Amino acid sequence: MKVYMVGGAVRDRLLGLPVQDHDWVVVGATPEAMLAAGYLPVGKDFPVFLHPQTHEEYALARTERKTARGYHGFSFRTAPDVTLEQDLQRRDLTINAMAQAEDGQLIDPYGGLHDLQARELRHVSDAFVEDPVRILRLARFAARFADFSVAAETQVLMQRMVQEGEVDALVPERVWQELARGLMEARPSRMFEVLRSCGALARILPEVDRLWGVPHRAGYHPEVDTGMHVMMVLEMSAHLQASLPVRFSCLTQHLGKGATPAELLPHHPGHEARSAELLRQLCQRLRVPNECRELAELVAREHSHLHDSGELGPADIVCLLERCDALRKPQRFADALLACECDARGHVDMEHEPYPQRPRLLAALEAARAVPTAPIAAAAAARGLHGPQIAEAIHQARIEAVAAVHPH
């Protein structure tokens, strides 16, 4: 029985990056031998075990065979005679198909070190076409390693996978998982660049793919193209180290511009409502978590009002805060403002511009939330007021509080 460190841990160590997780492959063992050594079984589809002390994952060397379309269409074989090279051959990219022996020796049968040095993302074998998730993974690695290019022959394989319908078999949960991880990488726009270049973006996120070639706003932004603008917004969200819900909101807040009738271009009247509707369809299809969905819906619906809030007086500001449910969910509102700041700064030559709407509205929210509602309600009730009248008294008190910090 021999144990090898494999995959991302080997790759990151060679790149001089911190190793977050270790993956191990065991050659020449059986499940019974692993159990006898104290390992705990956790694998559902194939034998994976937890080390009794470190709790890191140890998988038996395996081969796989395509049996049906999609991510789940595989059968696996594990046996003591499966070699390390056979196990590595089933992996996606050469840079992920290296192993390190216990004595430190590098095992690199598929040229991963060469591709690492050449900064190239290349498939290990033609088996790459059998698993559509590999397109998403490669795109995510392109977002993580921004100076890596996609090998020409790998690009051809991905295009073929799209044309043959393999991408259409992806399950929503896995699409979201890879999309979410890619959004959190250092250069998230590269993920969409790779997906778009092979045709996969039009299948996975047609609402986003349609944004390229659509004017963003006439005579205002030099990048012109809405798709280009959204990618710049995403890059700004990464620069500001925004959370996943904020980054997802940055990706989706302009979806409605891809559905603007031709006769209304280059302006986009009513795109906010269209964005919210397209977003709901996208979130339902990919089963997007509620935290991401709720923030993205708020940003899609209200971003224009938040951008234009500098022209609002105290009464209108309080109405905006109430409509955004900011008084009950102040952190979500703060996240919405951050997404709007990314949108405002996601333009050529505007990356370093301030976004005064954000501190102004946060100060207004703080003032409105500081209003003591209980005494106001009690005083109103003592005057014989009820229900909506009490709510109106509280509303007016919030307007006065906001006017104190932002007189119009």
FITI-579505 format. One record per residue (C-alpha): residue in three letters; x, y, z. Coordinates in steps of 0.001 Angstrom, whole numbers, plus 500000, padded with zeros to 6 digits. Example, Ala and Ser with C-alpha at 12.3 -4.5 7.8 and 13.67 -1.06 7.14 Angstrom:
FITI-579505
Ala512300495500507800;Ser513670498940507140;
***
This chain:
FITI-579505
Met500000500000500000;Lys501442503388498920;Val500112506849499670;Tyr500530509914497428;Met499572513550497816;Val497711514574494641;Gly495901517379492855;Gly495642520952494057;Ala497987520530497006;Val500840519500494682;Arg499987522251492177;Asp499833525016494783;Arg503012523863496479;Leu504850524064493149;Leu503418527539492583;Gly504602528643496004;Leu501034529194497180;Pro499652528226500600;Val498102524759500570;Gln494565524855501957;Asp493520521204501649;His495390517967501077;Asp494047515171498913;Trp495588511710499069;Val495424508666496814;Val496118505182498102;Val497488502618495648;Gly497478498869496261;Ala494860498819499014;Thr491334497489499509;Pro488440498968501510;Glu488926496202504047;Ala492586497134504506;Met491669500793505025;Leu489060499899507643;Ala491538497631509398;Ala493999500538509563;Gly491420502695511332;Tyr490228504825508422;Leu486583505922508425;Pro484530505391505210;Val482725508445503810;Gly482501507923500030;Lys479101507271498464;Asp480043506688494821;Phe483521505244495377;Pro485717504393498378;Val486925507502500216;Phe488158507385503802;Leu489023509835506558;His492409509511508236;Pro491888508522511890;Gln494067511407513177;Thr494106514210510571;His490597513533509165;Glu491913514331505684;Glu490436512430502735;Tyr492201509348501364;Ala490717507876498182;Leu491533504486496706;Ala493089504743493252;Arg490331504339490687;Thr489446504362487016;Glu486158505559485593;Arg484042504813482558;Lys481389506972480909;Thr477943505321481039;Ala475503508185480366;Arg475338511914479747;Gly476053514476482410;Tyr477897514750485679;His476541511536487219;Gly476972509335484138;Phe480026507381485321;Ser480912504013486759;Phe484036503623488864;Arg486450500773489469;Thr488765500508492444;Ala491147497606492915;Pro494670497006494235;Asp495955496723490645;Val494813500245489628;Thr497997502284489162;Leu498702505856490184;Glu499086506819486508;Gln495632505410485732;Asp494141507384488602;Leu495832510604487484;Gln494727510111483883;Arg491041510526484803;Arg491657514035486201;Asp490667517207484397;Leu493776519325483855;Thr497456518424483659;Ile498291520885486432;Asn495913518907488673;Ala497243515500487565;Met500519515469489483;Ala501357513497492606;Gln504026513585495272;Ala505349510458496957;Glu506049510216500662;Asp509773510744499951;Gly509029513984498062;Gln509409512603494536;Leu507174514310491945;Ile505176511957489718;Asp504111513855486606;Pro503138511489483767;Tyr501082514036481792;Gly503292517142481696;Gly501643519127484452;Leu504871520805485581;His505605521961482023;Asp502099523456481702;Leu502432525042485125;Gln505634526766484017;Ala504088527687480649;Arg500990529070482404;Glu498624526899480384;Leu495374525109481240;Arg495366521842479282;His493199518713479500;Val494858515453480519;Ser493156513204477969;Asp490159513043475645;Ala488183511747478628;Phe487815515455479461;Val484802515576477108;Glu482926513028479210;Asp482291515345482152;Pro480724518779481453;Val481601520007484948;Arg485185520184483719;Ile484314523182481563;Leu483092525006484669;Arg486144523938486654;Leu488534525097483942;Ala486751528451483756;Arg487035528761487533;Phe490763528015487409;Ala491125530708484736;Ala489571533137487237;Arg491973532003489944;Phe495126531905487811;Ala494560535010485720;Asp497853534728483807;Phe497102531184482566;Ser495746530723479022;Val493575527873477732;Ala495410525439475442;Ala494099525577471865;Glu493285521877471757;Thr491408522144475064;Gln489399525039473665;Val488390522851470710;Leu487271520056473045;Met485130522422475111;Gln483461523818471993;Arg482696520277470884;Met481169519450474259;Val478855522443473970;Gln477859521591470398;Glu477105517974471347;Gly474842519014474207;Glu476949517720477116;Val476670521080478897;Asp472876520857478776;Ala473052517821481084;Leu474638519760483966;Val472662519627487205;Pro471706523038488684;Glu473377522468492052;Arg476751521787490439;Val476477524769488106;Trp475783527047491067;Gln478577525502493136;Glu481201526174490467;Leu479736529570489571;Ala479816530668493218;Arg483411529541493644;Gly484443531276490437;Leu482772534519491483;Met484926534517494608;Glu488223534155492727;Ala490654537033492184;Arg489581537689488561;Pro485975536502488246;Ser485516538051484792;Arg487903535486483323;Met485495532686484195;Phe482848534287482010;Glu485387535032479294;Val486261531328479067;Leu482639530157479239;Arg481650532619476546;Ser484552531736474237;Cys483487528081474037;Gly479754528786473833;Ala478924527410477285;Leu477756530722478757;Ala474831530879476306;Arg473681527459477571;Ile474309527963481280;Leu473519531669481749;Pro471789532910478578;Glu470565535999480453;Val474186537065481024;Asp475431535993477595;Arg472892538267475885;Leu474483541372477436;Trp477408541422475009;Gly476754543627472017;Val474046545588473852;Pro474755549323474308;His475077550169477980;Arg474037553798477863;Ala474254556265474996;Gly476940558942475126;Tyr477902558236478743;His480205555272479161;Pro483223554717476900;Glu483038550911477157;Val479549551060475516;Asp478953547291475687;Thr476821546100478633;Gly478633542766478853;Met481990544544479095;His480587546854481758;Val479270543958483859;Met482705542319483742;Met484301545561484956;Val481737545725487756;Leu482649542158488750;Glu486346543060488790;Met485581546014491039;Ser483652543731493406;Ala486717541482493634;His488973544502494161;Leu486765545594497069;Gln486765542002498411;Ala482976541869498340;Ser480970538896499593;Leu479397536297497303;Pro475885537861497473;Val477340541228496450;Arg479323539716493575;Phe476282537806492338;Ser474271541040492472;Cys476971542759490424;Leu476672540025487804;Thr472891540197487536;Gln471724543773488168;His471667544689484447;Leu470098541511483032;Gly467098543477481772;Lys469261545447479352;Gly469705542277477329;Ala465929542220476804;Thr465422545882475867;Pro463319546154472674;Ala465451547251469701;Glu463401550394469146;Leu464265551612472684;Leu468037551243472325;Pro470477552669473266;His468371553714476266;His466891551094478579;Pro463609552377480055;Gly462127549953482550;His465155547667482557;Glu465020547364486347;Ala461725545448486297;Arg462970543265483435;Ser466188542581485360;Ala464249541492488442;Glu462042539144486423;Leu464949537548484527;Leu466811537210487804;Arg463916535328489396;Gln463922532875486498;Leu467694532414486725;Cys467619531867490493;Gln464811529351490221;Arg466612527442487472;Leu469961527263489321;Arg468430527031492818;Val470397530030494005;Pro470530530352497833;Asn468120532847499371;Glu470803535235500662;Cys472178535739497152;Arg468763535832495508;Glu467217538373497893;Leu470103540823497658;Ala470326540475493880;Glu466577541132493515;Leu466864544261495663;Val469823545572493649;Ala468229544759490289;Arg465022546544491257;Glu466446549567493086;His469947550297491740;Ser468824553248489612;His467041554832492586;Leu470084554286494803;His472367555847492176;Asp470070558870491897;Ser469511559257495646;Gly471693562358495826;Glu468747564298494397;Leu466301563063497045;Gly465060564991500036;Pro464587563489503522;Ala461013562295502885;Asp461967560481499704;Ile465053559003501348;Val462939557513504137;Cys460524556082501557;Leu463509554535499741;Leu464832553034502993;Glu461411551590503803;Arg460925550201500310;Cys464327548476500549;Asp463399547089504013;Ala466632548709505198;Leu465311549409508700;Arg464794545698509344;Lys467750544447507300;Pro470492547078507527;Gln473309544739506513;Arg471514543712503339;Phe471001547377502495;Ala474703548062503100;Asp475534545191500745;Ala473184546638498122;Leu475001549962498339;Leu478342548206497903;Ala477032546486494759;Cys475899549887493478;Glu479306551375494207;Cys480891548576492171;Asp478445549405489372;Ala479313553112489476;Arg483063552487489549;Gly482962549700486956;His483687552040484057;Val486775553151482182;Asp488553555948484102;Met486048555785486992;Glu487725553060489065;His488943555535491702;Glu485935557847491774;Pro484099558237495099;Tyr480537557028495510;Pro478972559553497935;Gln475551557890497775;Arg476828555050499942;Pro477969557020503034;Arg475026559426502665;Leu472408556674502668;Leu474143554728505433;Ala474136557856507601;Ala470457558375506809;Leu469718554779507729;Glu471568555118511017;Ala469555558229511861;Ala466251556601510921;Arg466989553465512933;Ala467925555562515979;Val464386556953516207;Pro462797555569519430;Thr459628554052518013;Ala458123552754521268;Pro457656556187522949;Ile456299557654519702;Ala453786554826519401;Ala452763555188523035;Ala452296558948522703;Ala450255558501519523;Ala448075555871521160;Ala447503558203524117;Arg446116560723521632;Gly443681558111520364;Leu445567557237517203;His445577553680515877;Gly447366551400513378;Pro448266553343510200;Gln448171556643512111;Ile450787555388514543;Ala452894554126511651;Glu452613557565510020;Ala453795559257513238;Ile456866557023513298;His457429557666509604;Gln457367561438510155;Ala459786561146513070;Arg462209559267510805;Ile461930561982508165;Glu462830564591510802;Ala465788562488511941;Val467089562108508379;Ala466552565839507730;Ala468822566559510699;Val471731564775509048;His470819565529505432;Pro468847568749505064;His467738569148501448;
***
